[in-house]
Amino acid sequence: MSRKATISAREFESEALSQLSALLGVASRLTRNTADAQDLVQDSLLKAMRARDQFEAGTNMRAWLLRILTNTFINRYRRGGLERSVLDGPDADPLADGWISASTMEAMRDPESQALRPMLEQEIKRALDELPEEFRLAVVLSDVEELSYKEIADIMGCPIGTVMSRLHRGRRLLKGRLYEHARAIGIVGPEEHVGDTSEKPDPVVDLASYREKRVARS
Amino acid sequence: MTSSCRQTVPLLEAFSDEELAPDMLLEVEQHLVDCATCTERVRLNQALRVSMRNAVRNSAPVMPGFEERIAATLRAEAAREEAIDGVVEREARHHHMLSWRSVVPVAAAAALTLVWAASTSTHPTAGQNAYSQAQNADELLEELVDHHMKALGPQVTEPALLSQLEPEVGVPLSLPSLKDYGARWEGGSVVPVSNQHAASLRYMMGGHRVTLYVYNSSRVPIETRLKPRVVRNEPVYVGSRRGVSIAATEHRGVGYAVATDLNADESAELVAAVY
């Protein structure tokens, strides 16, 4: 085995250290625990170092490291695969996003920054941690790490269509949870039914009902 | 929700993710010009993304010391790789040596320098002899590296008690302090090398392990596979095995060799300072 085409140990170290923050972010959301996240990053980087001759020069190093990190997580904590969602099957209602009005959506955003209202932003981490793993990972890889659908599909070992579906469901659960929180703290009022009255809200739009379903299933 | 919204809403996420095919992109952009609700949907997606990024990045900062921990892990792995490469290289050299053995035995013998030749009667005069000597020295270096890599518990941790090891080693033992180099002594023990015994004195120097061997130089012909150089007017012999650099010298019949993961210059400097 020749290491000539492979990046040197020193180059790898410098690349890996520059990705530490990103790796730790994803690891923390996967493990939901700082010490485990640090161990996961360390194990993953060691594996990556040993396998660095498999890295294709010119491709996205961060995506490659995240793939190893995800696999390491699955092998160590989840024998056989990520925690699955009970919401299997095709999307019941692709128009479910229609349940929330423009004024409510506007009220959830911060007029100054491009972000959500600070009071909602605080809730995001908790909402994220409560998502099923496969949704959570897809959402973090897309929204935080800004990876493409193709890169996420490679990391998660699934087709691009599945990535889109996981992203959609994960974000919908998040939005539902944030909307509930916004209602609870009085940022938004009760939703008037908007648009087409024949539309029904998503039957599983918040985590509480998702959990009930899940409990009922198990 | 208009019928146009019905067609557009399922595309909005891919639109926000910049994953939409160009023809659909145009369609969605056209719709957004006219539809305040869908525009608001896109803004909410964007706000969710920005807030999520903030939340995840703030929730898992790189703690002080973590970067150093990872760097140390990767460097240890690099050293291990080098060590493996070193073995491969050494084996390759062995083969190389065999093919040259009958061709230039005298040249090989001339290239081998013996620091303690005067104290031994085994000065090699024939290529065959030099080769077997070199082979012995090779095994010897391997042993020194092996002992260095193993973190064996010390037999003695009090400098005053070092003399207890003298009967086995067969030379007087006193502790070189190496304090000027920031080295801290951790303990000493006796290790078998080349059918003899050497004292192994273990130091830590700024995170590097340093093993200093002290032995009867007339019985341990280490230098035949090392390269000579002069440090502070003293002859020192240096080389490396499996990522470990080794430097040896001799003083009044006592041999000193250091094994470290420092570079050859630093090891040579250290060994020249031990007596």
HADDOCK unambig.tbl for C-alpha pairs under 7 A between the chains (distance, minus, plus):
assign (segid A and resid 9 and name CA) (segid B and resid 78 and name CA) 5.89 0.50 0.50
assign (segid A and resid 13 and name CA) (segid B and resid 71 and name CA) 6.76 0.50 0.50
assign (segid A and resid 13 and name CA) (segid B and resid 74 and name CA) 6.49 0.50 0.50
assign (segid A and resid 17 and name CA) (segid B and resid 67 and name CA) 6.83 0.50 0.50
assign (segid A and resid 21 and name CA) (segid B and resid 61 and name CA) 6.76 0.50 0.50
assign (segid A and resid 21 and name CA) (segid B and resid 62 and name CA) 5.93 0.50 0.50
assign (segid A and resid 24 and name CA) (segid B and resid 60 and name CA) 6.28 0.50 0.50
assign (segid A and resid 25 and name CA) (segid B and resid 56 and name CA) 5.87 0.50 0.50
assign (segid A and resid 25 and name CA) (segid B and resid 57 and name CA) 5.92 0.50 0.50
assign (segid A and resid 25 and name CA) (segid B and resid 60 and name CA) 5.29 0.50 0.50
assign (segid A and resid 28 and name CA) (segid B and resid 60 and name CA) 6.37 0.50 0.50
assign (segid A and resid 42 and name CA) (segid B and resid 70 and name CA) 6.14 0.50 0.50
assign (segid A and resid 46 and name CA) (segid B and resid 74 and name CA) 6.54 0.50 0.50
assign (segid A and resid 94 and name CA) (segid B and resid 10 and name CA) 6.15 0.50 0.50
assign (segid A and resid 95 and name CA) (segid B and resid 6 and name CA) 6.72 0.50 0.50
assign (segid A and resid 95 and name CA) (segid B and resid 9 and name CA) 6.70 0.50 0.50
assign (segid A and resid 95 and name CA) (segid B and resid 10 and name CA) 6.87 0.50 0.50
assign (segid A and resid 102 and name CA) (segid B and resid 37 and name CA) 4.94 0.50 0.50
assign (segid A and resid 102 and name CA) (segid B and resid 40 and name CA) 5.80 0.50 0.50
assign (segid A and resid 105 and name CA) (segid B and resid 40 and name CA) 6.52 0.50 0.50
assign (segid A and resid 105 and name CA) (segid B and resid 44 and name CA) 6.30 0.50 0.50
assign (segid A and resid 106 and name CA) (segid B and resid 40 and name CA) 6.63 0.50 0.50
assign (segid A and resid 109 and name CA) (segid B and resid 44 and name CA) 6.85 0.50 0.50
assign (segid A and resid 109 and name CA) (segid B and resid 47 and name CA) 6.57 0.50 0.50
assign (segid A and resid 114 and name CA) (segid B and resid 47 and name CA) 5.46 0.50 0.50
assign (segid A and resid 114 and name CA) (segid B and resid 50 and name CA) 6.86 0.50 0.50
assign (segid A and resid 115 and name CA) (segid B and resid 47 and name CA) 4.00 0.50 0.50
assign (segid A and resid 115 and name CA) (segid B and resid 48 and name CA) 6.52 0.50 0.50
assign (segid A and resid 115 and name CA) (segid B and resid 50 and name CA) 5.27 0.50 0.50
assign (segid A and resid 115 and name CA) (segid B and resid 51 and name CA) 5.20 0.50 0.50
assign (segid A and resid 116 and name CA) (segid B and resid 47 and name CA) 5.12 0.50 0.50
assign (segid A and resid 116 and name CA) (segid B and resid 48 and name CA) 6.24 0.50 0.50
assign (segid A and resid 116 and name CA) (segid B and resid 51 and name CA) 5.98 0.50 0.50
assign (segid A and resid 121 and name CA) (segid B and resid 51 and name CA) 5.67 0.50 0.50
assign (segid A and resid 124 and name CA) (segid B and resid 52 and name CA) 6.48 0.50 0.50
assign (segid A and resid 124 and name CA) (segid B and resid 55 and name CA) 6.86 0.50 0.50
assign (segid A and resid 125 and name CA) (segid B and resid 55 and name CA) 6.06 0.50 0.50
assign (segid A and resid 125 and name CA) (segid B and resid 56 and name CA) 6.97 0.50 0.50
assign (segid A and resid 143 and name CA) (segid B and resid 49 and name CA) 5.18 0.50 0.50
assign (segid A and resid 143 and name CA) (segid B and resid 53 and name CA) 6.67 0.50 0.50
assign (segid A and resid 144 and name CA) (segid B and resid 52 and name CA) 6.66 0.50 0.50
assign (segid A and resid 144 and name CA) (segid B and resid 53 and name CA) 4.66 0.50 0.50
assign (segid A and resid 195 and name CA) (segid B and resid 1 and name CA) 4.54 0.50 0.50
assign (segid A and resid 196 and name CA) (segid B and resid 1 and name CA) 5.78 0.50 0.50
